[in-house]
Structure formats: C-alpha cells, structure tokens
Amino acid sequence: MDKKQQKKLYIAGGATGLLVIVLMVLAFLRWQDTAIQNDYDEKVDALTMALNPSSYADAIYPNKANLQLVKDETEVLTKLSDEVRDSLSQLPAQLQGEFSNNSLREQVTQLNRRQLPSLGSPDGATGTETAVVQEYNFETYLSGGMPLAPTHQDRLRLQLAIIEDVVNALIDAAPAVGDKKEVLVTSVKRTVFDKKAEAEETKRTSRRSRNKKVEEIVTAFTGEPIAKELSKEVKRESFELSFRARYGVVAKFLNALKTSQTFYVVNSVKILPVTTLVSEVEAKQATANKPTTRRTRRNASSEESNTPVVEGLANRLVPNPKTASLVDATISFDVYYTEKEEESEGK
C-alpha cells in the first residue's frame, strides 16, 4: 500500500471515529433529556395525587389489584374463623332430664357393659369373667359420699358427656368379641373442680366476681394455657384416658378424635406393651420348672443368675394370639369450647 492510499485510510478512519463520538454525545444528551422528562412527569403525578385524593386508587399501592388481594385474604380468614368458632360450639350430647347419683351410675354402667373385662389379665385368660367397675373419676358421687350440688351440675354434665363421647369412640374402634369390644378402660382423670367445701366455693366465687377473672384449674395432664386474648370467651376441659387394647386400636381412636366435630386437642400419647414374647416364655418356663423341695429350690436359685431361662429363643418365638400387640395406652387431651349465647325472649 502506497502513501497515498494510507493517507486516505487514515482520513476515513478519523471521520468514522468522529462520527461515532458525535452519535454517542447525541445519544447521551437524548437520554439525559428523557430522564429529566420522566423525573418531571413523576413529580407532576405526585403533586396531582396530593391535590386530588380520588386518584389514590391508581397509585402504586394501594391499587385495585392489591385491594382485591386483601379482600380475598380477608374472606378466607373470616371463613376459617367462622369454622373454628362453629367447631368450638360443637359439644357431645349431654344427659337431659334428671341428673342425680342414680342417673350418673346408669350412664357409667352402660359404658362398662361394652368392654371386655378379661383384658385386665395380661395372659388373656378369661376364667370367671367379672363386670367392669370403672367409675371414670366420678367415684365420689357413685359411692354416695357427696351429692350432686346444683352449682356443679352443668359442668359435671359436660364432663360426663365428653367422657362418654371419647370412651364410646374408643370402644367403636376396638374389634368385637361376642357382644363386647376388645378394650378395657383402666383409668380416667378429669379436671376436678368440685372438691372445695361450700364455704370455700362461695368465697372463691365472690372473689372471682370482684376481680372479674376466670380462674383456670391446672392439672398435670393439661396442655398449654389459653391465650389471654381468648380466655374470656374460650373455655377448656382437660382429661387423661388410660386403656388396654390392641396396638392398632390406638391409631383408629386418635383418628376418631381428629375427625370429631368437637374441638379435641391431644397433648400426649404414651404406649407400653403389656407383655413381651421373651417375658411370656420366661414366665411359663419358670412356672413349669419350679422346684418342689427346699433343697432343689435353693440349688435352682443359685443357677438362675448364670443361666437365662430363655436362651437362644429371642428370634424364634411365636406370639400368643391372645396377647400379641396388646398395649397399655395413656392419652391426655383437652376440649376447647365456647358457651352458646342464650337466645333473647323476642326470638
């Protein structure tokens, strides 16, 4: 390339570079004008909204979409609140008419008749079947030691209705054996509020009315305390139920509490096997090999510490169908509820 061509090339390159620089300057100036114009427009819009409140609906927030979202969420929360409130008002049917020691005994007897007394024996032996004598924590009244005070009857009716509902749900979950169900309630604990003397009860009631506070009785099986925001409206009864049944009955019973219309809240579940396969065989072998003389008993006792009764059978034991998966379960739960408002005379 000769010098003349090189000179033309340099001139063309310089012109192109100058043109690019000019275009970049013009683009930058144009961008600045646009940014200034946008900033100006935003300030004008803000001033317009400040002078005209009706234009707030078109603002960034709140706008129509945000307002609709809040409205929809409010409707969902309101529906959920209504469902919870309705559930808190659903309580088991309570005993109507006379509520005395005799009527209480009749209700308790009906629950006991549906249970299988032979489950009280770990080996499942029936023998002479005796009646179930569970009193469901109402023994003070059933023994005739204390009459049903009128001031306690409403709450006792409620506690009895809850216990009946829960125990019947447990019985329904158990398999049938003849005309009874394979389950045995071994213990029931309720919130005991009725052991105070009348003088103490009157004193506490007057003090409560003065302070305008509801004293909540706390037990060992009570769940978390009710929040202060709800304590004036929501009430609670706490219970603990212990029973013997098949392992599968426990899950069915818990599902029944979950699907119940009553607001049951389970606090704890404790499950223990009634007997293990090894202990069952050990007990039978110990009975079969029991020494008959004093000398043989003394010699056998010295050998038992070194030789296990069931040696090498831990993985080859066949369970007894009468005791397989039989467990002792203890379930503590709360019932939350609201008292229904009495209808006015005009309705």
Rosetta blueprint (number, residue, H / E / L):
1 M L
2 D L
3 K H
4 K H
5 Q H
6 Q H
7 K H
8 K H
9 L H
10 Y H
11 I H
12 A H
13 G H
14 G H
15 A H
16 T H
17 G H
18 L H
19 L H
20 V H
21 I H
22 V H
23 L H
24 M H
25 V H
26 L H
27 A H
28 F H
29 L H
30 R H
31 W H
32 Q H
33 D H
34 T H
35 A H
36 I H
37 Q H
38 N H
39 D H
40 Y H
41 D H
42 E H
43 K H
44 V H
45 D H
46 A H
47 L H
48 T H
49 M H
50 A H
51 L H
52 N L
53 P H
54 S H
55 S H
56 Y H
57 A H
58 D H
59 A L
60 I L
61 Y L
62 P L
63 N L
64 K H
65 A H
66 N H
67 L H
68 Q H
69 L H
70 V H
71 K H
72 D H
73 E H
74 T H
75 E H
76 V H
77 L H
78 T H
79 K H
80 L H
81 S H
82 D H
83 E H
84 V H
85 R H
86 D H
87 S H
88 L H
89 S L
90 Q L
91 L L
92 P L
93 A L
94 Q L
95 L L
96 Q L
97 G L
98 E L
99 F L
100 S L
101 N H
102 N H
103 S H
104 L H
105 R H
106 E H
107 Q H
108 V H
109 T H
110 Q H
111 L H
112 N H
113 R H
114 R L
115 Q E
116 L L
117 P H
118 S H
119 L H
120 G H
121 S L
122 P L
123 D L
124 G L
125 A L
126 T L
127 G L
128 T L
129 E L
130 T L
131 A L
132 V L
133 V L
134 Q L
135 E L
136 Y L
137 N L
138 F L
139 E H
140 T H
141 Y H
142 L H
143 S L
144 G L
145 G L
146 M L
147 P L
148 L L
149 A L
150 P L
151 T L
152 H L
153 Q H
154 D H
155 R H
156 L H
157 R H
158 L H
159 Q H
160 L H
161 A H
162 I H
163 I H
164 E H
165 D H
166 V H
167 V H
168 N H
169 A H
170 L H
171 I H
172 D H
173 A H
174 A L
175 P L
176 A E
177 V E
178 G L
179 D L
180 K E
181 K E
182 E L
183 V E
184 L E
185 V E
186 T E
187 S E
188 V E
189 K E
190 R E
191 T L
192 V L
193 F L
194 D L
195 K L
196 K L
197 A L
198 E H
199 A H
200 E H
201 E H
202 T H
203 K H
204 R H
205 T H
206 S H
207 R H
208 R H
209 S H
210 R H
211 N H
212 K L
213 K L
214 V L
215 E L
216 E L
217 I L
218 V L
219 T L
220 A L
221 F L
222 T L
223 G L
224 E L
225 P L
226 I L
227 A L
228 K L
229 E L
230 L L
231 S L
232 K L
233 E L
234 V L
235 K E
236 R E
237 E E
238 S E
239 F E
240 E E
241 L E
242 S E
243 F E
244 R E
245 A E
246 R E
247 Y H
248 G H
249 V H
250 V H
251 A H
252 K H
253 F H
254 L H
255 N H
256 A H
257 L H
258 K H
259 T H
260 S L
261 Q L
262 T L
263 F E
264 Y E
265 V E
266 V E
267 N E
268 S E
269 V E
270 K E
271 I E
272 L E
273 P E
274 V L
275 T L
276 T L
277 L H
278 V H
279 S H
280 E H
281 V H
282 E H
283 A H
284 K H
285 Q H
286 A H
287 T H
288 A H
289 N L
290 K L
291 P L
292 T L
293 T L
294 R H
295 R H
296 T H
297 R H
298 R H
299 N H
300 A H
301 S H
302 S H
303 E H
304 E H
305 S L
306 N L
307 T L
308 P L
309 V L
310 V L
311 E L
312 G L
313 L L
314 A L
315 N L
316 R L
317 L L
318 V L
319 P L
320 N L
321 P L
322 K L
323 T L
324 A L
325 S L
326 L E
327 V E
328 D E
329 A E
330 T E
331 I E
332 S E
333 F E
334 D E
335 V E
336 Y E
337 Y E
338 T L
339 E L
340 K L
341 E L
342 E L
343 E L
344 S L
345 E L
346 G L
347 K L
